[in-house]
Amino acid sequence: MANEIGTTLVNSITSSTFDVGNMAKVLAEAEVAGPTSILDRNRDKTNTELNALTYLQSNISAFKTYVTDLSNPETFSKYSVSSSNESLISGTATGSVTNGSYQIEARQLAQANTQVANKVYSSTADSIATGTLSISVAGSQHDITIDGTNNTLEGLQRTINNGDYGVNASVINTGNGYQLMFTSKETGAANQMQISGIADIDVNGLTTTSVAQDAVMVINGLSVTSTKNTFDEVIPGMSIDLKSAQPGVVNTLSVSQDTSSMVETVQSFVEVYNQLDTILDELGSYEELTSDQVEDEAYQYWGDLAGSSVLRQVRSELQSSISGVIDELGSSYNSLSMIGLSIDRDGVMEVDESKLQSVAAQGLDYLKNVFARGGSSDDPLVNVLGGNDRTQTGSYELEISQVATRATSSSTATLDTDERVAGGQVFDQEAMLILEDGSFDLNGTTINFAAGSYADSAGLLAYMQGQIDSAITGAGGANGDYLIDYDTTQSRFEITAADTKGAIDLTNVVGLSNQGFTQTNYSGEQLVNLTAGSFDVAVNGSDVTTFNMAAGDYTLSEIASYMQSSLNGSPELQSAGSSVSVTADNGELSIISSRYGTSSKVEISNVSGLTELSLLAGSETGQNVDGKIYTESGSLNLGAYVDGSDGRRINISNYAPAEELRGLQFEVLGGVFDDGDGDATDGDAGSTSLASRGTITFVQGFASRLEEAITNIFEADNGLVTQRIESLNSKNEDYDAKQEKLDARYETLLLKYQLQFSALQSILSSAEQTRSYLSQTFSNSSDS
């Protein structure tokens, strides 16, 4: 720098001119060069470490996604469902489901009700009779005014389809004219339609082309129904779809834990762990790179954290979190080595695949316990659902003062002495019209039936009614004492005692299996002579829906079944995700919310008619579970931590006073115990007594420990890497401040030298002028 300045100065003086800007710049830079060089070296060193730590952070964050997956207990609840005939039946695991095989017979698919108006029209623009068309579906009646604005086939079709009447209308071209077709929007036996009110339909009638019916399957010998062809939670944690009906054919639906997928997940974790270990090695390497490697991006951070105490501590934290054993686990599978994972002397994790698969085959719970956060309870009705990184490992005593209940509205029905006998559901609509030689004894009188085939149910019923009347009158009775009918909404044959005829018993039943009478003996169920009526109901905060029921003689179980299907099929309950179960037991009708806790509500209002059910307007609410859980430091009241949508579930917050329990989640599914309050109900509202419900044990698996270690390393305030990154960023801020000072000093020096050289330039210029003057003067004197 000195030689450069000297050369520039000599040349400038020699030529009697100065490059003022360049000379000032060179001298100013020379004065700040030393401090700037030191500052640049420090900044480069700091940024090298900072970039390397950021690179480390991004890779550990990517690794954490695998760890988080393994620390979640639900990861180990993967199930596969296979069917022996996928074209008939299939299944999907929706949650935790019990392994096993289920023998399933797909007897009947759910159908909507379809009725076709018999009157044939020549054109879609033909006029239809005016008046009020009444459509009743699933207990709800709708009246449609037909006038000059819509009294054509197309006009009525648009009116119906643009409204919310529970049906769709279609105009069908049969080739011989046009007919109106009505189809219920929903499938299921409860969606049978009744359409009347205008002459075109009342005079010419309707033909039923599809009977409203529920889907029916038999699972391990038990018959179950659904309004749709999907059965949810018949087997908890699984959805079953009927695709085709084939009565008499049994299919196998097999459920098993998806062990192969889980083994692959663990293997992926090992692979990613080893990739991270390689990255740690490279960051801390002292090995010199070749010239080619220096230019290779793959070696960009090579050795940038060599000798770093932060890197050593990070590696130590990760390794210690997956070492040792989990003492709280009751099985021998309490360490990584016991499930086939080990770490060699170079830090590489290895998998004994056969050992891992063997453990998985014994049950994924073993792998879940080793990896995930979770827990267990020695009470079979207490489930530990999980926790988070704040939940501390340990065992905690649980006591319950009340269990969660569902909102229930109950009423006592007025039962008649007359009874009804019903056969089972008829699944084959064609076979039911074929009568075999058979008989039964009706209250001791033998009724015989001859074999025969019938075109429709009306013809079959007329023959059977004639046989009953003939036998009963011959025994001293009268025609019509006992009436046989086919209930299309429930797909079954029924025999009902006429008024005052009392009890019914069917014994010695033979040859009537096509008609659903497959047992030898049947006892009647008392009737309710129901008055037509309705009531409004809201469930769990849903919008109000109206239930309607026509007058008639029903058994209480028929009323309960119809009411449950109608309410659960209503748009109001479905849109709110609410549902009820309706039960009939010992003359009592109960409407029960499917939800538990104080969010469980059944609100009945505007009761009209239905007097025999003794329904009362009012609101019923469920209760939440309550009690205490104990830690070494004290106890925690559970009531404040009940889940808002499920009163059986406890979610202890991250701010609970009992630090050990923060994040813990569990549920109390019920239980019978003496709560000591002197009434007949245990664990009821207002109980103050505490009943022991055993011990809850919470465990942090190795993946959960890893997740916690990573979280702590990068914790916002106190994380090891976070603090170091903040320190380096602070250094860069200091360097920026020092750079500003150097820049200011440089500007000051630059101005100083510019002024000095400008003055020198002025002196030299004046001297040059004097020299030129003297040279010219002496030259002139010599010439003269």
MOCORVEN-V12404 format. One record per residue. RES is the residue in three letters. NEAR is the number of other C-alpha atoms within 8 Angstrom. D_FIRST is the distance of its C-alpha to the first C-alpha in whole Angstrom. Layout:
res	near	d_first
RES	NEAR	D_FIRST
RES	NEAR	D_FIRST
This chain:
res	near	d_first
MET	5	0
ALA	5	4
ASN	6	6
GLU	7	5
ILE	11	6
GLY	8	9
THR	8	10
THR	9	11
LEU	10	12
VAL	8	14
ASN	8	16
SER	11	16
ILE	9	18
THR	7	20
SER	6	21
SER	9	22
THR	10	21
PHE	10	18
ASP	7	17
VAL	10	17
GLY	7	16
ASN	7	13
MET	15	12
ALA	15	13
LYS	10	12
VAL	9	8
LEU	11	9
ALA	13	11
GLU	9	9
ALA	9	7
GLU	8	10
VAL	11	12
ALA	8	10
GLY	8	12
PRO	8	15
THR	10	15
SER	8	14
ILE	8	17
LEU	10	19
ASP	8	19
ARG	8	20
ASN	8	23
ARG	10	24
ASP	8	24
LYS	8	26
THR	11	28
ASN	9	29
THR	9	30
GLU	10	32
LEU	11	34
ASN	8	34
ALA	12	36
LEU	10	38
THR	9	39
TYR	8	40
LEU	10	42
GLN	10	44
SER	8	44
ASN	9	46
ILE	10	48
SER	8	49
ALA	8	50
PHE	11	52
LYS	10	54
THR	8	56
TYR	9	57
VAL	13	58
THR	11	59
ASP	8	62
LEU	14	63
SER	15	63
ASN	11	66
PRO	12	69
GLU	6	70
THR	9	68
PHE	11	71
SER	10	74
LYS	12	73
TYR	11	77
SER	10	78
VAL	12	81
SER	9	83
SER	12	87
SER	7	89
ASN	9	90
GLU	7	87
SER	7	89
LEU	11	92
ILE	14	89
SER	15	86
GLY	12	84
THR	9	80
ALA	13	79
THR	7	78
GLY	9	77
SER	10	78
VAL	11	82
THR	6	84
ASN	8	84
GLY	7	87
SER	8	89
TYR	9	91
GLN	12	95
ILE	12	95
GLU	13	97
ALA	17	96
ARG	13	100
GLN	14	99
LEU	15	96
ALA	15	96
GLN	14	97
ALA	17	97
ASN	16	100
THR	13	101
GLN	12	104
VAL	12	106
ALA	13	108
ASN	10	111
LYS	9	112
VAL	8	110
TYR	9	109
SER	7	109
SER	7	106
THR	10	103
ALA	7	104
ASP	9	107
SER	7	108
ILE	8	109
ALA	9	111
THR	10	110
GLY	9	110
THR	10	108
LEU	12	106
SER	12	106
ILE	12	103
SER	11	103
VAL	14	100
ALA	9	100
GLY	10	102
SER	9	100
GLN	8	102
HIS	8	101
ASP	8	103
ILE	7	102
THR	8	104
ILE	13	105
ASP	8	106
GLY	6	106
THR	6	102
ASN	10	102
ASN	13	105
THR	11	104
LEU	13	103
GLU	10	99
GLY	10	99
LEU	11	100
GLN	11	98
ARG	8	95
THR	9	96
ILE	12	96
ASN	10	93
ASN	6	91
GLY	6	93
ASP	7	93
TYR	7	96
GLY	8	95
VAL	12	96
ASN	10	95
ALA	11	97
SER	8	98
VAL	12	100
ILE	8	101
ASN	8	102
THR	7	105
GLY	5	106
ASN	5	109
GLY	10	108
TYR	14	105
GLN	14	105
LEU	11	103
MET	12	102
PHE	11	100
THR	11	98
SER	15	97
LYS	8	93
GLU	7	93
THR	15	95
GLY	16	97
ALA	16	100
ALA	12	100
ASN	14	99
GLN	14	103
MET	10	103
GLN	8	106
ILE	9	107
SER	9	110
GLY	10	111
ILE	11	111
ALA	8	114
ASP	10	112
ILE	14	111
ASP	9	114
VAL	6	117
ASN	10	115
GLY	10	113
LEU	9	110
THR	8	109
THR	9	107
THR	8	105
SER	9	103
VAL	12	104
ALA	17	101
GLN	18	100
ASP	15	98
ALA	16	96
VAL	14	98
MET	12	96
VAL	13	98
ILE	11	96
ASN	7	97
GLY	6	100
LEU	6	99
SER	8	100
VAL	8	97
THR	8	97
SER	12	94
THR	12	94
LYS	12	91
ASN	11	91
THR	9	88
PHE	10	89
ASP	9	86
GLU	8	86
VAL	7	90
ILE	8	88
PRO	9	85
GLY	10	82
MET	14	83
SER	14	84
ILE	11	87
ASP	10	87
LEU	13	91
LYS	10	90
SER	10	94
ALA	10	97
GLN	10	99
PRO	10	102
GLY	6	103
VAL	7	100
VAL	8	98
ASN	11	94
THR	11	92
LEU	14	88
SER	11	86
VAL	13	83
SER	10	81
GLN	11	78
ASP	9	75
THR	10	74
SER	7	72
SER	7	70
MET	12	69
VAL	11	68
GLU	8	66
THR	8	64
VAL	9	64
GLN	9	62
SER	8	60
PHE	10	59
VAL	11	58
GLU	8	56
VAL	9	54
TYR	10	54
ASN	10	52
GLN	8	50
LEU	11	48
ASP	10	48
THR	8	46
ILE	9	44
LEU	11	44
ASP	8	43
GLU	10	40
LEU	13	38
GLY	14	39
SER	11	38
TYR	6	36
GLU	5	36
GLU	4	33
LEU	7	34
THR	6	33
SER	6	31
ASP	7	34
GLN	9	35
VAL	10	31
GLU	7	32
ASP	8	35
GLU	6	36
ALA	6	39
TYR	9	36
GLN	7	34
TYR	9	35
TRP	9	35
GLY	11	35
ASP	11	33
LEU	11	36
ALA	9	36
GLY	5	37
SER	8	38
SER	6	40
VAL	9	41
LEU	10	42
ARG	8	44
GLN	8	46
VAL	10	47
ARG	9	48
SER	8	50
GLU	9	52
LEU	11	52
GLN	8	54
SER	8	56
SER	10	57
ILE	11	59
SER	8	60
GLY	6	64
VAL	7	67
ILE	10	68
ASP	6	71
GLU	7	73
LEU	10	74
GLY	6	77
SER	5	77
SER	6	75
TYR	9	73
ASN	13	70
SER	11	67
LEU	13	65
SER	7	66
MET	9	70
ILE	11	69
GLY	12	67
LEU	12	64
SER	9	62
ILE	9	58
ASP	8	57
ARG	5	55
ASP	5	52
GLY	7	53
VAL	9	54
MET	11	57
GLU	9	60
VAL	10	63
ASP	8	67
GLU	7	68
SER	7	72
LYS	9	72
LEU	13	70
GLN	11	73
SER	8	75
VAL	12	74
ALA	13	74
ALA	8	77
GLN	7	79
GLY	9	78
LEU	14	74
ASP	7	75
TYR	11	74
LEU	12	70
LYS	12	70
ASN	13	71
VAL	14	68
PHE	13	65
ALA	15	66
ARG	17	67
GLY	14	70
GLY	11	74
SER	9	77
SER	12	80
ASP	8	84
ASP	8	85
PRO	6	86
LEU	8	86
VAL	12	83
ASN	11	80
VAL	12	76
LEU	10	74
GLY	12	71
GLY	12	68
ASN	9	64
ASP	9	61
ARG	11	63
THR	13	66
GLN	12	66
THR	9	68
GLY	8	72
SER	9	75
TYR	10	77
GLU	12	81
LEU	13	82
GLU	12	85
ILE	14	86
SER	15	89
GLN	15	89
VAL	16	88
ALA	16	87
THR	10	90
ARG	15	91
ALA	16	92
THR	13	96
SER	10	99
SER	9	102
SER	11	105
THR	9	109
ALA	12	111
THR	9	114
LEU	10	116
ASP	9	119
THR	9	121
ASP	15	121
GLU	15	119
ARG	15	117
VAL	14	116
ALA	10	113
GLY	11	112
GLY	9	109
GLN	8	106
VAL	11	107
PHE	9	105
ASP	9	106
GLN	7	108
GLU	6	110
ALA	7	111
MET	10	112
LEU	14	115
ILE	11	117
LEU	13	119
GLU	10	120
ASP	9	124
GLY	12	123
SER	13	124
PHE	12	124
ASP	13	126
LEU	11	125
ASN	8	127
GLY	6	129
THR	9	130
THR	9	129
ILE	11	128
ASN	9	128
PHE	11	126
ALA	8	126
ALA	9	124
GLY	7	122
SER	7	120
TYR	9	119
ALA	6	117
ASP	7	115
SER	9	115
ALA	6	118
GLY	9	121
LEU	10	120
LEU	11	120
ALA	8	123
TYR	8	125
MET	10	124
GLN	10	125
GLY	8	128
GLN	11	128
ILE	10	127
ASP	13	130
SER	9	133
ALA	11	132
ILE	13	132
THR	10	135
GLY	7	137
ALA	7	136
GLY	6	137
GLY	8	134
ALA	8	133
ASN	9	131
GLY	7	128
ASP	12	128
TYR	11	125
LEU	10	122
ILE	11	120
ASP	8	117
TYR	10	113
ASP	9	110
THR	10	108
THR	10	105
GLN	8	105
SER	12	107
ARG	14	110
PHE	13	113
GLU	12	115
ILE	11	119
THR	12	119
ALA	15	122
ALA	11	124
ASP	7	125
THR	7	127
LYS	8	127
GLY	10	124
ALA	11	123
ILE	14	122
ASP	12	122
LEU	13	121
THR	12	122
ASN	9	123
VAL	15	121
VAL	9	121
GLY	8	119
LEU	13	117
SER	8	114
ASN	12	113
GLN	12	114
GLY	12	111
PHE	11	114
THR	9	113
GLN	6	114
THR	9	118
ASN	9	118
TYR	10	117
SER	8	117
GLY	11	117
GLU	8	115
GLN	13	116
LEU	14	115
VAL	13	114
ASN	11	116
LEU	13	113
THR	11	113
ALA	11	111
GLY	12	108
SER	13	104
PHE	12	101
ASP	12	98
VAL	12	95
ALA	14	91
VAL	16	90
ASN	11	86
GLY	8	86
SER	10	86
ASP	9	88
VAL	9	92
THR	11	94
THR	9	97
PHE	13	100
ASN	10	103
MET	9	106
ALA	9	109
ALA	9	113
GLY	8	114
ASP	8	115
TYR	10	112
THR	12	111
LEU	13	109
SER	8	106
GLU	8	107
ILE	9	106
ALA	12	103
SER	10	102
TYR	9	102
MET	10	100
GLN	11	97
SER	10	97
SER	12	97
LEU	12	95
ASN	11	92
GLY	8	92
SER	9	92
PRO	6	89
GLU	10	88
LEU	17	88
GLN	11	86
SER	7	83
ALA	9	83
GLY	6	83
SER	14	86
SER	11	89
VAL	12	92
SER	9	95
VAL	12	99
THR	11	101
ALA	11	105
ASP	6	106
ASN	4	110
GLY	10	110
GLU	11	107
LEU	15	104
SER	11	101
ILE	12	98
ILE	12	95
SER	17	91
SER	10	89
ARG	12	86
TYR	18	86
GLY	18	85
THR	10	85
SER	14	84
SER	16	87
LYS	17	90
VAL	17	93
GLU	11	94
ILE	13	98
SER	10	99
ASN	8	102
VAL	13	104
SER	8	107
GLY	8	110
LEU	14	109
THR	9	112
GLU	11	112
LEU	11	109
SER	10	109
LEU	9	105
LEU	8	104
ALA	9	101
GLY	7	98
SER	9	95
GLU	10	94
THR	13	91
GLY	15	90
GLN	15	88
ASN	15	85
VAL	17	85
ASP	12	84
GLY	13	84
LYS	12	81
ILE	12	79
TYR	11	78
THR	11	75
GLU	4	75
SER	6	73
GLY	7	76
SER	9	78
LEU	9	77
ASN	9	79
LEU	12	79
GLY	9	80
ALA	5	77
TYR	9	75
VAL	14	78
ASP	10	77
GLY	6	78
SER	8	79
ASP	11	81
GLY	17	83
ARG	15	83
ARG	12	79
ILE	13	77
ASN	11	73
ILE	11	72
SER	9	69
ASN	7	65
TYR	6	66
ALA	9	69
PRO	5	70
ALA	11	70
GLU	10	67
GLU	9	68
LEU	11	70
ARG	16	67
GLY	14	67
LEU	14	71
GLN	12	73
PHE	12	77
GLU	11	80
VAL	12	83
LEU	10	86
GLY	7	89
GLY	6	91
VAL	6	95
PHE	7	95
ASP	7	97
ASP	13	95
GLY	8	98
ASP	7	98
GLY	4	102
ASP	6	102
ALA	4	102
THR	5	99
ASP	11	96
GLY	13	93
ASP	9	94
ALA	6	92
GLY	5	93
SER	11	93
THR	7	91
SER	8	92
LEU	10	89
ALA	10	90
SER	8	88
ARG	10	86
GLY	10	85
THR	11	81
ILE	13	78
THR	12	75
PHE	13	72
VAL	14	69
GLN	12	66
GLY	15	65
PHE	13	62
ALA	15	61
SER	17	61
ARG	11	60
LEU	12	57
GLU	13	57
GLU	9	57
ALA	11	54
ILE	11	52
THR	9	53
ASN	10	52
ILE	12	48
PHE	12	47
GLU	10	50
ALA	6	48
ASP	6	48
ASN	10	48
GLY	12	47
LEU	12	45
VAL	11	43
THR	13	43
GLN	10	42
ARG	9	39
ILE	11	38
GLU	8	38
SER	8	36
LEU	11	33
ASN	9	34
SER	8	34
LYS	9	30
ASN	10	29
GLU	8	30
ASP	8	28
TYR	10	25
ASP	8	26
ALA	8	27
LYS	8	23
GLN	10	21
GLU	8	23
LYS	8	22
LEU	11	19
ASP	8	19
ALA	8	21
ARG	9	19
TYR	12	16
GLU	9	19
THR	8	20
LEU	10	16
LEU	12	16
LEU	9	19
LYS	9	19
TYR	13	16
GLN	12	18
LEU	8	21
GLN	8	19
PHE	12	18
SER	9	21
ALA	8	23
LEU	8	21
GLN	11	22
SER	8	25
ILE	8	26
LEU	10	24
SER	10	27
SER	8	30
ALA	8	29
GLU	9	29
GLN	8	32
THR	8	34
ARG	8	32
SER	8	34
TYR	8	37
LEU	8	38
SER	8	37
GLN	8	40
THR	8	42
PHE	8	42
SER	8	42
ASN	8	46
SER	7	47
SER	6	47
ASP	5	49
SER	4	51
